Amino acid sequence: MSTSNQREHKRVAATIGVKVRSPDGRRASAEKIRNISLGGVFIEMDDPLPFGTDIDLEFTLPEDPRVVQCKGFVVWSTKTSPERAEGLKGIGVRLMDIGVRDMRLLNEFIEEQLKQV
């Protein structure tokens, strides 16, 4: 049994540069991931994308040269839910279409961060 405050995946704070692109390639920007889990990320951005936007993500985890690439889906935005990010502007993104290797890299990074807390 879970409550609405519990998350399916462990989430850790982070500061990770990320390239965000719309699948049609018309919009691209360099942003910052501020927290991350196996299921999703919060991306800080000055002009948050709207709910329902599909995006392509590309980022490198700290101390690992391998590039993580995946697709994402905007599940919330501070434009409509500013209370979700305590003074930051950005989007909550569900990670999708992520390969096994990249999922392992994320899991290792998150577990290492949790050991340091």
C-alpha positions as CSV (number, residue, x, y, z in Angstrom):
1,M,0.0,0.0,0.0
2,S,1.4,3.4,-0.9
3,T,0.4,7.0,-0.2
4,S,0.5,9.8,-2.6
5,N,3.7,11.1,-1.0
6,Q,5.7,8.0,-1.7
7,R,7.6,7.6,-4.9
8,E,8.1,4.4,-6.8
9,H,11.8,5.1,-7.3
10,K,14.5,6.7,-5.0
11,R,15.2,10.3,-5.9
12,V,18.4,12.2,-5.3
13,A,19.4,15.8,-5.7
14,A,21.8,16.6,-8.6
15,T,23.2,19.3,-10.8
16,I,23.6,17.7,-14.2
17,G,23.7,19.5,-17.5
18,V,21.2,18.1,-20.0
19,K,20.4,18.8,-23.6
20,V,16.6,19.0,-24.2
21,R,15.2,18.7,-27.7
22,S,11.8,18.4,-29.1
23,P,11.5,15.3,-31.3
24,D,10.9,17.5,-34.4
25,G,14.2,19.2,-33.7
26,R,12.7,22.7,-33.7
27,R,13.4,23.4,-30.1
28,A,16.7,22.6,-28.3
29,S,18.2,24.0,-25.1
30,A,20.8,23.3,-22.5
31,E,19.3,23.0,-19.1
32,K,20.0,21.5,-15.6
33,I,18.7,18.3,-14.0
34,R,18.1,19.2,-10.3
35,N,16.9,15.8,-9.1
36,I,16.8,12.4,-10.6
37,S,15.4,8.9,-10.2
38,L,15.0,5.8,-12.3
39,G,11.6,7.0,-13.3
40,G,12.1,10.7,-13.9
41,V,13.9,13.9,-13.5
42,F,13.2,17.6,-12.6
43,I,14.7,19.9,-15.2
44,E,15.2,23.5,-14.3
45,M,14.4,25.8,-17.2
46,D,13.5,29.5,-17.6
47,D,10.7,28.8,-20.0
48,P,9.1,25.5,-18.9
49,L,7.5,23.3,-21.5
50,P,3.8,22.4,-21.2
51,F,2.4,19.2,-19.8
52,G,2.3,16.4,-22.4
53,T,5.3,17.6,-24.4
54,D,7.5,14.7,-25.7
55,I,11.3,15.5,-25.5
56,D,14.6,13.8,-26.2
57,L,17.2,14.0,-23.4
58,E,21.0,13.7,-23.5
59,F,23.2,14.0,-20.5
60,T,26.4,12.7,-18.9
61,L,26.4,11.7,-15.2
62,P,29.1,13.1,-13.0
63,E,32.4,11.2,-13.2
64,D,31.2,9.0,-16.1
65,P,32.0,9.8,-19.7
66,R,29.2,7.7,-21.2
67,V,26.3,9.7,-22.6
68,V,22.8,8.8,-21.5
69,Q,20.1,9.2,-24.1
70,C,16.4,8.7,-23.7
71,K,13.0,10.1,-24.4
72,G,10.9,11.9,-21.9
73,F,7.3,13.0,-21.3
74,V,6.5,16.2,-19.4
75,V,4.2,15.2,-16.6
76,W,4.0,18.6,-14.8
77,S,5.3,22.1,-15.2
78,T,5.9,24.9,-12.8
79,K,3.8,27.1,-15.2
80,T,0.7,25.3,-13.9
81,S,2.0,23.8,-10.6
82,P,4.6,26.3,-9.2
83,E,4.3,24.8,-5.7
84,R,6.0,21.6,-6.9
85,A,9.5,23.1,-7.2
86,E,10.0,25.6,-4.3
87,G,10.9,28.8,-6.2
88,L,12.4,27.1,-9.3
89,K,11.1,27.1,-12.8
90,G,11.0,23.8,-14.7
91,I,9.4,20.6,-15.6
92,G,8.9,17.1,-14.1
93,V,9.8,14.5,-16.8
94,R,9.0,10.8,-16.9
95,L,11.9,8.9,-18.5
96,M,10.9,6.7,-21.3
97,D,12.6,4.6,-24.0
98,I,15.8,4.3,-21.9
99,G,18.2,1.4,-22.7
100,V,19.3,-1.2,-20.2
101,R,22.9,0.2,-20.1
102,D,21.7,3.7,-19.4
103,M,19.2,2.4,-16.8
104,R,22.2,0.6,-15.1
105,L,24.3,3.8,-15.2
106,L,21.4,5.8,-13.6
107,N,20.9,3.1,-10.9
108,E,24.6,3.0,-10.0
109,F,24.7,6.9,-9.8
110,I,21.6,7.0,-7.6
111,E,22.8,4.2,-5.3
112,E,26.2,5.9,-4.9
113,Q,24.6,9.2,-4.0
114,L,22.4,7.6,-1.4
115,K,25.5,6.1,0.3
116,Q,26.9,9.6,0.7
117,V,23.8,10.9,2.6
